[in-house]
Amino acid sequence: MNLLVVDDSPIDRLILNRALAKAFPQARVRVAGANMKEVQHAVEEEQYDLLVVDYALGWGDGFEVMRSVRKRCPECKAILFTVMPSDRLFSQAMTAGFDVCLTKSDSLEHLKLAVEGIFGDLS
């Protein structure tokens, strides 16, 4: 399973990378987020099964990233991560095609459970 994590915060990328690698050791986790060009480069090199993306990026938003990733990987599942949760945002995200929406204040265990909910038991 190939996972792509997109966040403009290097610290958040590191935390998500470590959490996903620990929870799913068989998965390949790639991180990107400095800019859209970096994300596009990652997508050109690999096919992804799951995108975990921050909503508010300093150079764009998670919706834009999801659309870009799904052009190349149409079956890619997507989780929106945000520090600014709202019912309106989550409703828009689900309508746009995100599979799960989480707040960054949720524990990393919630992320693990969300991935397992999408793909089933991966152990």
C-alpha positions in Angstrom: 0.0 0.0 0.0 1.3 3.4 -1.0 0.4 6.4 1.2 1.0 10.1 0.4 1.0 12.6 3.2 0.7 16.3 2.2 1.1 19.0 4.8 2.9 22.3 4.6 4.2 21.9 8.2 7.4 19.8 8.3 6.7 18.9 11.9 3.2 17.6 11.0 4.6 15.7 8.0 7.2 14.0 10.3 4.6 13.1 12.9 2.1 11.7 10.3 4.9 9.8 8.5 6.1 8.2 11.8 2.6 7.3 12.9 1.5 5.8 9.6 4.8 3.9 9.2 4.5 2.5 12.8 0.8 1.6 12.4 1.3 0.1 8.9 4.8 -1.2 8.6 4.1 -2.9 5.2 3.0 0.5 3.7 5.3 2.8 1.8 4.7 6.4 3.1 5.8 9.4 1.1 5.6 13.0 2.4 5.3 16.2 0.4 4.0 19.6 1.1 6.6 22.4 0.5 4.6 23.4 -2.6 2.3 22.0 -5.3 5.2 21.2 -7.6 6.6 18.8 -5.0 3.2 17.1 -4.7 2.9 16.8 -8.5 6.4 15.3 -8.7 5.5 12.7 -6.0 2.3 11.8 -7.9 4.2 11.4 -11.2 6.6 8.9 -9.6 4.1 6.7 -7.8 0.5 5.5 -7.7 -1.1 6.0 -4.3 -3.8 4.1 -2.4 -4.3 6.8 0.2 -3.8 10.5 0.4 -3.7 12.2 3.9 -3.8 15.9 3.3 -4.1 19.1 5.4 -6.9 21.4 4.4 -5.1 24.7 4.8 -1.8 24.7 3.0 0.2 27.9 2.7 0.2 27.5 -1.0 -3.2 25.9 -1.7 -5.8 23.7 -0.1 -6.5 20.0 0.4 -9.3 20.0 -2.1 -6.9 21.2 -4.9 -4.4 18.5 -3.9 -7.0 15.8 -3.9 -8.2 16.7 -7.3 -4.7 16.7 -8.6 -3.8 13.3 -7.0 -7.1 11.7 -8.3 -6.3 12.8 -11.9 -3.4 10.4 -11.8 -4.7 7.9 -9.2 -8.5 7.9 -9.6 -9.0 5.1 -7.0 -6.9 6.8 -4.4 -8.8 7.2 -1.1 -8.5 10.5 0.7 -8.5 11.7 4.3 -8.8 15.5 5.0 -6.9 16.7 8.1 -7.6 20.1 9.5 -7.1 22.3 12.6 -10.2 24.3 11.5 -13.0 21.8 11.8 -16.5 22.9 11.0 -19.7 21.0 9.9 -19.7 23.1 6.7 -16.1 22.2 5.8 -16.6 18.5 6.6 -19.8 18.5 4.5 -18.0 20.2 1.6 -15.2 17.7 1.9 -17.5 14.6 1.8 -19.3 16.1 -1.2 -16.0 16.7 -2.9 -15.1 13.0 -2.5 -13.0 12.8 0.7 -13.6 9.4 2.4 -12.8 10.7 6.0 -12.4 14.0 7.7 -10.3 14.3 10.9 -9.2 17.2 13.0 -5.5 17.5 13.9 -6.6 17.5 17.6 -7.8 13.9 17.1 -5.3 11.3 18.3 -3.1 9.5 15.9 -5.1 6.4 16.9 -8.1 8.0 15.1 -6.0 8.2 11.9 -5.1 4.5 12.2 -8.7 3.6 12.8 -9.8 5.7 9.8 -7.3 4.0 7.5 -8.4 0.6 8.8 -12.0 1.6 8.2 -11.2 2.4 4.6 -9.1 -0.6 3.8 -10.0 -3.1 6.4 -7.6 -4.9 8.8 -4.2 -4.4 7.4 -2.3 -6.5 9.9 
